[in-house]
């Protein structure tokens, strides 16, 4: 056991609890220096930097963690999130795809991928990714709304109708919003 690494990590945790992110980051840097193969310290630094919206540093530290544990789906997801927030769409798409390949049940990776693809205008790709997210989280109104909008932009009215009908079963407000935003007033009679 590396006691220096452990000591610095515990200090980092204490500073996090005390809401002193700068000191926590410094302690986790010390922990990482004590053991440069400690992916957890690198991920924690990345998360703390992401909380501060320092996307470039967050990306750097998520990449450091992936250099140690290259098949960690959650780290790929978090890297994609940081890249998305930092305005690096192409990199975010690649990272989120990798996260969903490594863990096909990661609904957040599918949702994030769908949202980035939709923003880029790839509505068919967005619909495919968002469909995965919606199937994994059948009660997630945000995923179903985004899926309905992707189908709307793909000019697939029957798919939009299916999404609205599904959403009505658990989230009538989202269904109403989807009817309004897609101009599907012909389906307003379905609303309670």
Secondary structure, 3 states (H helix, E strand, C coil): CCHHHHHHHHHHHHHHHCCCHHHHHHHHHHHHHHCCCCHHHHHHHHHHHHHCCCHHHHHHHHHHHHHHCCCCHHHHHHHHHHHHHCCCHHHHHHHHHHHHHHCCCCHHHHHHHHHHHHHCCCHHHHHHHHHHHHHHCCCCHHHHHHHHHHHHHCCCHHHHHHHHHHHHCCCHHHHHHHHHHHCCHHHHHHCC
